[in-house]
Amino acid sequence: MDEIEFRKRVYANPTRPEQDVLNAAQENPAYQQILDQSQEFETDMAALLRDVEIPQGLADKLLTLPTQADRGTTAVNLADQSAANSSLFQYYAIAATLVMAVGVTISLTFNSGLSTADLALGNEVIEHMYLEEAEINAITRGIDSSILAMPAVNIAMQDSGTRLVNAEFLQEIPIRFAMPCTILPAYQSAHLIIQGSRGAVSVIVINNSPVSVEYRIRDERFAGVVVPMESGNMILVGESNEDLDQYRDLFSNNVDWVI
């Protein structure tokens, strides 16, 4: 079973995976990690749904939704039903509440055409930020102000099949951290960090298939953007109030894919 098929099967039902999925995970540590992370995310999301408080008055608003009588559908008097026992009400209540809720673990700006793998990539990137949090905090606070030369940066990037092509670019935006990293087990990636206007800004390049469309990722601290490129993806992540657009354009013009 290849990774794409494994991820598809896991994401379809992470809490009750089929036996062949369990067998594949047992034989492959990378697959086991994917399964464990998916199950943990599912558990966190279930807990979030349980803890969400439905706003007062939402029931009355949902019960006034227009019927589809013009399509020949029989109108149903929802007011005669018990809202607390109505699965339809609970579904819309949770959906409406989540739109308004603050502090969801992972928030993605969904765009049409995103695949499950695209969305999983965003989740993996946010998780990786916390693995490098000590270095991110050191740069944000000015504790680490080192500057890397272009050869050192390109050595860190070479396994991902990328490189920087303009040395003058580094004079404008010094790179303070550059290391190979693992975002998805089956692909190579590199993690660069610069000093942004609001703190450290991470620039990650990964040689997996380009995503379908550029999209945003976010949690309670970090905000980022996933950008499809020639032979992979570039992800920029900074503090939630960082303006990433300027860095996206600069790095898009100065990162070369040599795969």
For each residue, the residues with C-beta under 8 A, 3 or more apart:
1: 5 6 9 20 21 24
2: 5 6
3: 6 7 30 31 34 185 186
4: 7 8 117
5: 1 2 8 9
6: 1 2 3 9 10 21 24 25 31 34
7: 3 4 10 11 34 116 117 120
8: 4 5 11 12 116 117
9: 1 5 6 12 13 17 18 21
10: 6 7 13 14 17 21 34 35 38
11: 7 8 14 38 116 120
12: 8 9
13: 9 10 16 17 18
14: 10 11 17 35 38 39 41 42
15: 39 42
16: 13
17: 9 10 13 14 21 22 25 35
18: 9 13 21 22
19: 22 23
20: 1 23 24
21: 1 6 9 10 17 18 24 25 35
22: 17 18 19 25 26 35
23: 19 20 26 27
24: 1 6 20 21 27 28 31
25: 6 17 21 22 28 31 32 34 35
26: 22 23 32
27: 23 24 31
28: 24 25 31 32
29: 32 33
30: 3 33 34 185 186
31: 3 6 24 25 27 28 34 35
32: 25 26 28 29 35 36
33: 29 30 36 37 185
34: 3 6 7 10 25 30 31 37 38 185
35: 10 14 17 21 22 25 31 32 38 39
36: 32 33 39 40
37: 33 34 40 41 123 124 127
38: 10 11 14 34 35 41 42
39: 14 15 35 36 42 43
40: 36 37 43 44
41: 14 37 38 44 45 105 106 123
42: 14 15 38 39 45 46
43: 39 40 46 47
44: 40 41 47 48 105
45: 41 42 48 49 105
46: 42 43 49 50
47: 43 44 50 51
48: 44 45 51 52 104 105
49: 45 46 52 94 98
50: 46 47
51: 47 48
52: 48 49 94 97 98 101
53: 97
54: 58 59 93 94 97
55: 58 97 100
56:
57: 60 61
58: 54 55 61 62 93 96 97
59: 54 62 63 83 89 93
60: 57 63 64
61: 57 58 64
62: 58 59 65 89 92 93 96
63: 59 60 78 79 83 89
64: 60 61
65: 62 92
66:
67: 73 75 76
68: 71 73
69: 72 73 74 75
70:
71: 68
72: 69
73: 67 68 69
74: 69
75: 67 69
76: 67
77: 80 81
78: 63 81 86 88 89
79: 63
80: 77
81: 77 78 85 86 89
82: 85 86
83: 59 63 86 89
84: 89
85: 81 82
86: 78 81 82 83 89 90
87: 90 91
88: 78 91 92
89: 59 62 63 78 81 83 84 86 92 93
90: 86 87 93 94
91: 87 88 94 95
92: 62 65 88 89 95 96
93: 54 58 59 62 89 90 96 97
94: 49 52 54 90 91 97 98
95: 91 92 98 99
96: 58 62 92 93 99 100
97: 52 53 54 55 58 93 94 100 101
98: 49 52 94 95 101 104
99: 95 96
100: 55 96 97
101: 52 97 98 104
102:
103: 220
104: 48 98 101 107 219
105: 41 44 45 48 219 220
106: 41 122 123 126 217 218 219
107: 104 217 218 219
108: 114 119 122 215 216 217 218
109: 215 216 217 218
110: 114 215
111: 114 213 214 215
112: 213
113: 212 213
114: 108 110 111 118 119 211 212 213 215
115: 118 119 211 212
116: 7 8 11 119 120
117: 4 7 8 120 121
118: 114 115 121 122 211 212 215 226
119: 108 114 115 116 122 123
120: 7 11 116 117 123 124
121: 117 118 124 125 183 184 206 208 211 226 233 235
122: 106 108 118 119 125 126 215 217 224 226
123: 37 41 106 119 120 126 127 217
124: 37 120 121 127 128 183 184
125: 121 122 128 129 183 204 217 224 226 235 237
126: 106 122 123 129 130 217 218 219 222 224 237
127: 37 123 124 130 131
128: 124 125 131 132 181 183 191 204
129: 125 126 132 133 136 202 221 222 237
130: 126 127 133
131: 127 128
132: 128 129 135 136 181 191 193 202
133: 129 130 136 137
134: 137 138
135: 132 138 139 144 177 193 200
136: 129 132 133 139 140 193 199 200 202
137: 133 134 140 141 143 200
138: 134 135 141 143 144
139: 135 136 142 143 144 145 176 177 193 195 199 200
140: 136 137 195 199 200 239
141: 137 138
142: 139 145
143: 137 138 139
144: 135 138 139 176 177
145: 139 142 176
146: 176
147: 174 175 176
148: 152 153 174 175 176 177 178
149: 152 153 170
150: 153 154 164 167 170
151: 154 155
152: 148 149 155 156 178
153: 148 149 150 156 157 164 170 175 178 192
154: 150 151 157 158 163 164
155: 151 152 158
156: 152 153 178 179 180 190 192
157: 153 154 160 162 163 164 178 180 190 192 205
158: 154 155 161 162 163
159: 180 188 190
160: 157 180 188 189 190 205 206 207 232
161: 158 188 207 231 232 257 258 259
162: 157 158 190 205 207 232 255 256 257 258
163: 154 157 158 255 256 258
164: 150 153 154 157 167 169 170 254 255 256
165: 254 255 256
166: 169 170 254
167: 150 164 170 171
168: 171 172
169: 164 166 172 173 250 254
170: 149 150 153 164 166 167 173 174 175
171: 167 168 174
172: 168 169 250
173: 169 170 194 247 250
174: 147 148 170 171 194 195
175: 147 148 153 170 178 192 193 194
176: 139 144 145 146 147 148 193 194 195 200
177: 135 139 144 148 191 192 193
178: 148 152 153 156 157 175 190 191 192 193
179: 156 190 191
180: 156 157 159 160 188 189 190 191
181: 128 132 189 190 191 204
182: 185 189
183: 121 124 125 128 187 189 204 206
184: 121 124 187 189 206 208
185: 3 30 33 34 182
186: 3 30 208
187: 183 184 206 207 208 232
188: 159 160 161 180 206 207
189: 160 180 181 182 183 184 204 205 206 207
190: 156 157 159 160 162 178 179 180 181 204 205
191: 128 132 177 178 179 180 181 202 203 204
192: 153 156 157 175 177 178 202 203 204 205
193: 132 135 136 139 175 176 177 178 200 201 202 203
194: 173 174 175 176 200 201 203 247
195: 139 140 174 176 199 200 201
196: 199 200 201 238 239 242 244 247
197: 242 243
198: 238 239 241 242 243
199: 136 139 140 195 196 238 239 242
200: 135 136 137 139 140 176 193 194 195 196 238 239
201: 193 194 195 196 236 237 238 242 244 247
202: 129 132 136 191 192 193 224 235 236 237 238
203: 191 192 193 194 234 235 236 247 251
204: 125 128 181 183 189 190 191 192 234 235 236 237
205: 157 160 162 189 190 192 229 232 233 234 235 255
206: 121 160 183 184 187 188 189 232 233 235
207: 160 161 162 187 188 189 231 232 257 259
208: 121 184 186 187 232 233
209: 232
210: 228 229 230 231 232 233
211: 114 115 118 121 214 215 226 228 233
212: 113 114 115 118 228
213: 111 112 113 114 228
214: 111 211 225 226 227 228
215: 108 109 110 111 114 118 122 211 225 226
216: 108 109 223 224 225 226
217: 106 107 108 109 122 123 125 126 222 223 224 225 226 235 237
218: 106 107 108 109 126 222 223 224 240
219: 104 105 106 107 126 222
220: 103 105 240
221: 129 239 240
222: 126 129 217 218 219 237 238 239 240
223: 216 217 218 237 238 239 240 241 242 244
224: 122 125 126 202 216 217 218 235 236 237 238 244
225: 214 215 216 217 235 236 244 248
226: 118 121 122 125 211 214 215 216 217 233 234 235
227: 214 233 234 235 236 248 252
228: 210 211 212 213 214 233
229: 205 210 232 233 234 252 255 257
230: 210 257
231: 161 207 210 257 259
232: 160 161 162 187 205 206 207 208 209 210 229 257 259
233: 121 205 206 208 210 211 226 227 228 229
234: 203 204 205 226 227 229 248 251 252 255
235: 121 125 202 203 204 205 206 217 224 225 226 227
236: 201 202 203 204 224 225 227 244 247 248 251
237: 125 126 129 201 202 204 217 222 223 224 244
238: 196 198 199 200 201 202 222 223 224 242 244 247
239: 140 196 198 199 200 221 222 223 242
240: 218 220 221 222 223
241: 198 223
242: 196 197 198 199 201 223 238 239
243: 197 198 246
244: 196 201 223 224 225 236 237 238 247 248
245: 248 249
246: 243 249 250
247: 173 194 196 201 203 236 238 244 250 251
248: 225 227 234 236 244 245 251 252
249: 245 246 252 253
250: 169 172 173 246 247 253 254
251: 203 234 236 247 248 254 255
252: 227 229 234 248 249 255
253: 249 250
254: 164 165 166 169 250 251
255: 162 163 164 165 205 229 234 251 252
256: 162 163 164 165
257: 161 162 207 229 230 231 232
258: 161 162 163
259: 161 207 231 232
